[in-house]
């Protein structure tokens, strides 16, 4: 779909729906499982990752890189070329993501890195100031209209250095995944078992008392909050109110069991 004339906020919602992401981009998950080919890697969705992920998703939208292995590597190289500012999780995860495509498509990954050095990304932008602008306008502000960038010797040296560093730093997510694998594998197995049981007996499906999905409107309003006022995990986003249940029958039953407490 052509998002160029669509506002960035709306374009992100449409983008999530088309690629099968939840409306909050996975922000409400405690664990995120990514795939390196056939190998699952479970990552705890810690605060640093939740802070960087929304901007990373918006960067996918403005850069145009896909969510397949090569696309993730391209987007990572583009973000590394432009810099991830103080988003530590972005630096670490992008270094790991380079390995998804560096051997398969080294020229494309290098081109994305050079493009990042010649343009800006959303890690250094106040998101509230651009979130309702048309995507084409945001791309122009970031310098993404010029698609022709010729790499220099300096670019090549920096790229080789980033790849070398990434080979070391990028192992951090893998090590974390291996160490925590008993937890997230057990959670995944329990979830699959529970979903299977519910599919066989849908009448036993519990009624939800609140909605855990964080709306995009609430998500983008805090993307660039650098002043330490970001709400803590679990408190951001509106909760849906559970249906009010009339407790008069329960009170009447209690009174019948305890006559001395009943009204005359």
C-alpha positions as CSV (number, residue, x, y, z in Angstrom):
1,X,0.0,0.0,0.0
2,X,1.1,3.5,-0.8
3,X,1.4,5.4,2.6
4,X,2.9,8.6,1.2
5,X,-0.2,10.8,1.7
6,X,-1.3,9.1,4.9
7,X,-0.4,10.5,8.3
8,X,2.4,8.7,10.1
9,X,0.1,7.6,13.0
10,X,-2.5,6.1,10.7
11,X,0.1,4.6,8.4
12,X,1.6,2.8,11.4
13,X,-1.8,1.3,12.4
14,X,-2.4,0.1,8.8
15,X,1.2,-1.2,8.6
16,X,0.7,-3.3,11.8
17,X,-2.5,-4.7,10.5
18,X,-1.0,-5.7,7.2
19,X,2.0,-7.5,8.6
20,X,0.0,-9.2,11.4
21,X,1.4,-7.3,14.3
22,X,-0.9,-6.5,17.3
23,X,-2.1,-2.9,17.5
24,X,0.5,-2.0,20.1
25,X,3.3,-3.6,18.1
26,X,4.0,-6.2,20.8
27,X,4.6,-3.6,23.5
28,X,2.4,-5.4,26.0
29,X,4.2,-8.8,25.7
30,X,6.5,-9.9,28.5
31,X,8.6,-11.9,26.0
32,X,9.2,-11.4,22.3
33,X,10.3,-14.4,20.1
34,X,12.2,-13.4,16.9
35,X,13.4,-15.9,14.4
36,X,16.9,-16.2,13.0
37,X,15.9,-18.4,10.1
38,X,14.5,-21.6,11.7
39,X,16.0,-20.7,15.1
40,X,13.7,-19.0,17.7
41,X,15.3,-16.4,19.9
42,X,13.3,-15.3,23.0
43,X,14.0,-11.9,24.4
44,X,12.6,-10.4,27.6
45,X,10.6,-7.3,26.7
46,X,12.5,-5.1,29.2
47,X,12.0,-1.4,29.5
48,X,15.0,-0.5,27.3
49,X,13.5,-2.6,24.5
50,X,10.0,-1.2,25.0
51,X,11.5,2.3,24.7
52,X,13.3,1.7,21.4
53,X,10.8,-0.7,19.7
54,X,8.1,1.9,18.8
55,X,10.7,4.1,17.1
56,X,12.2,1.1,15.4
57,X,8.8,0.3,13.9
58,X,8.3,3.8,12.7
59,X,11.7,3.7,11.1
60,X,10.7,0.6,9.2
61,X,7.8,2.6,7.9
62,X,9.8,5.7,6.8
63,X,12.8,3.7,5.5
64,X,10.7,1.3,3.5
65,X,12.7,-1.8,4.6
66,X,10.8,-5.0,5.1
67,X,10.4,-7.3,8.1
68,X,12.0,-10.4,6.5
69,X,15.6,-11.3,7.5
70,X,17.3,-9.1,4.9
71,X,14.9,-6.2,5.5
72,X,15.6,-6.3,9.2
73,X,19.3,-6.3,8.5
74,X,18.9,-3.4,6.1
75,X,16.9,-1.4,8.6
76,X,19.4,-2.2,11.3
77,X,22.3,-1.0,9.1
78,X,20.4,2.2,8.2
79,X,19.7,3.0,11.9
80,X,23.3,2.2,12.8
81,X,24.5,4.5,10.0
82,X,22.4,7.4,11.3
83,X,23.0,6.6,15.0
84,X,20.6,5.4,17.7
85,X,21.4,8.2,20.2
86,X,20.9,7.0,23.8
87,X,18.7,4.0,22.9
88,X,21.0,1.3,24.2
89,X,18.7,-1.6,23.2
90,X,18.6,-0.3,19.6
91,X,22.4,-0.3,19.3
92,X,22.6,-3.9,20.7
93,X,19.7,-5.4,18.8
94,X,20.7,-3.7,15.6
95,X,24.2,-5.2,15.9
96,X,22.6,-8.6,16.2
97,X,20.2,-8.0,13.3
98,X,23.1,-7.3,10.9
99,X,23.9,-11.0,11.0
100,X,20.5,-11.8,9.5
101,X,21.6,-10.4,6.1
102,X,25.3,-9.5,6.0
103,X,26.3,-12.9,4.4
104,X,23.3,-13.1,2.2
105,X,23.2,-9.6,0.8
106,X,26.3,-7.6,1.9
107,X,25.9,-5.0,-0.9
108,X,22.4,-4.2,0.2
109,X,23.4,-4.0,3.8
110,X,26.3,-1.7,3.0
111,X,24.0,0.5,0.8
112,X,21.6,0.8,3.7
113,X,24.4,1.8,6.0
114,X,25.6,4.5,3.6
115,X,22.0,5.7,3.2
116,X,21.8,6.0,7.0
117,X,25.0,8.1,7.1
118,X,23.4,10.5,4.5
119,X,20.0,10.8,6.2
120,X,18.4,11.0,9.6
121,X,16.2,8.6,11.4
122,X,13.5,9.0,14.1
123,X,15.7,8.3,17.1
124,X,16.7,12.0,17.0
125,X,13.3,13.5,16.3
126,X,10.5,14.6,18.6
127,X,7.9,12.1,17.6
128,X,4.9,14.3,18.7
129,X,6.0,16.9,16.2
130,X,5.8,14.5,13.2
131,X,3.4,11.8,14.1
132,X,0.4,13.4,12.3
133,X,2.3,14.6,9.3
134,X,2.0,12.8,6.0
135,X,4.6,10.1,5.5
136,X,6.0,11.8,2.5
137,X,6.6,14.9,4.5
138,X,8.4,13.0,7.2
139,X,10.6,11.2,4.7
140,X,11.5,14.6,3.1
141,X,12.4,16.0,6.5
142,X,14.7,13.0,7.2
143,X,16.4,13.4,3.8
144,X,15.1,10.1,2.4
145,X,13.9,11.4,-0.9
146,X,17.4,11.1,-2.5
147,X,17.8,7.4,-3.0
148,X,21.2,7.6,-4.8
149,X,24.1,7.5,-2.3
150,X,27.7,6.5,-3.3
151,X,29.8,4.9,-0.6
152,X,33.2,6.2,0.1
153,X,36.3,4.6,1.6
154,X,35.4,6.1,4.9
155,X,32.0,4.6,4.7
156,X,33.5,1.2,3.9
157,X,35.9,1.3,6.8
158,X,33.2,2.3,9.3
159,X,30.9,-0.4,7.9
160,X,33.6,-3.1,8.4
161,X,34.2,-1.8,11.9
162,X,30.4,-1.9,12.7
163,X,30.1,-5.4,11.4
164,X,33.1,-6.5,13.4
165,X,31.7,-4.9,16.6
166,X,28.3,-6.3,15.8
167,X,29.6,-9.8,15.6
168,X,30.6,-9.4,19.3
169,X,27.8,-7.2,20.6
170,X,25.2,-9.0,18.6
171,X,25.8,-12.2,20.6
172,X,24.3,-10.5,23.8
173,X,20.7,-11.1,22.7
174,X,21.6,-14.7,21.8
175,X,23.2,-15.4,25.2
176,X,20.3,-13.8,27.0
177,X,17.9,-16.0,24.9
178,X,19.8,-19.2,25.7
179,X,20.0,-18.4,29.4
180,X,16.3,-17.6,29.7
181,X,15.2,-20.3,27.3
182,X,13.7,-22.5,30.0
183,X,11.4,-19.6,31.0
184,X,10.1,-18.5,27.6
185,X,10.0,-22.0,26.1
186,X,7.9,-23.1,29.1
187,X,5.6,-20.0,28.7
188,X,5.2,-20.7,25.0
189,X,4.4,-24.4,25.6
190,X,1.8,-23.4,28.3
191,X,0.3,-20.9,26.0
192,X,0.0,-23.4,23.2
193,X,-1.6,-26.0,25.5
194,X,-4.0,-23.4,26.9
195,X,-5.0,-22.3,23.4
196,X,-5.6,-25.9,22.4
197,X,-7.8,-26.5,25.4
198,X,-9.8,-23.4,24.8
199,X,-10.3,-24.4,21.1
200,X,-11.7,-27.7,22.2
201,X,-13.9,-26.2,24.9
202,X,-14.7,-22.6,23.9
203,X,-17.3,-22.3,26.6
204,X,-14.6,-22.4,29.2
205,X,-12.9,-19.3,27.7
206,X,-12.6,-16.7,30.6
207,X,-14.3,-13.4,30.1
208,X,-11.6,-10.7,30.0
209,X,-11.7,-8.0,32.7
210,X,-9.4,-5.6,31.0
211,X,-7.8,-5.0,27.7
212,X,-4.0,-5.2,27.6
213,X,-3.4,-3.8,24.2
214,X,-1.9,-0.3,24.2
215,X,-3.6,1.8,21.6
216,X,-1.4,3.6,19.0
217,X,-2.6,6.9,20.3
218,X,-1.2,6.2,23.7
219,X,1.9,4.7,22.3
220,X,3.1,7.5,20.1
221,X,2.3,10.2,22.8
222,X,5.3,9.0,24.8
223,X,7.8,7.9,22.2
224,X,10.1,10.8,22.6
225,X,9.7,11.4,26.3
226,X,13.2,12.1,27.4
227,X,12.4,13.9,30.7
228,X,11.9,10.8,32.7
229,X,8.1,11.1,32.8
230,X,7.4,8.0,30.8
231,X,4.8,5.9,32.6
232,X,6.0,2.6,34.0
233,X,5.2,-0.7,32.3
234,X,1.8,-2.0,33.0
235,X,0.3,1.4,33.8
236,X,0.3,3.0,30.3
237,X,-2.7,2.7,28.1
238,X,-6.4,2.8,29.0
239,X,-7.9,-0.3,30.6
240,X,-11.4,-1.3,29.6
241,X,-13.8,-1.3,32.5
242,X,-15.3,-4.7,33.5
243,X,-19.1,-5.0,33.3
244,X,-20.8,-3.9,36.5
245,X,-22.5,-6.8,38.2
246,X,-25.5,-6.3,40.4
247,X,-24.5,-7.8,43.8
248,X,-28.0,-7.6,45.3
249,X,-28.6,-11.4,45.0
250,X,-25.3,-12.1,46.7
251,X,-26.2,-9.7,49.6
252,X,-29.6,-11.3,50.0
253,X,-28.1,-14.8,50.2
254,X,-25.6,-13.6,52.8
255,X,-28.3,-12.0,54.8
256,X,-30.4,-15.2,54.8
257,X,-27.4,-17.2,56.2
258,X,-26.8,-14.5,58.9
259,X,-30.2,-13.3,60.1
260,X,-28.8,-11.2,62.8
261,X,-27.0,-9.0,60.3
262,X,-30.1,-8.6,58.1
263,X,-32.2,-5.4,58.1
264,X,-35.4,-5.5,60.1
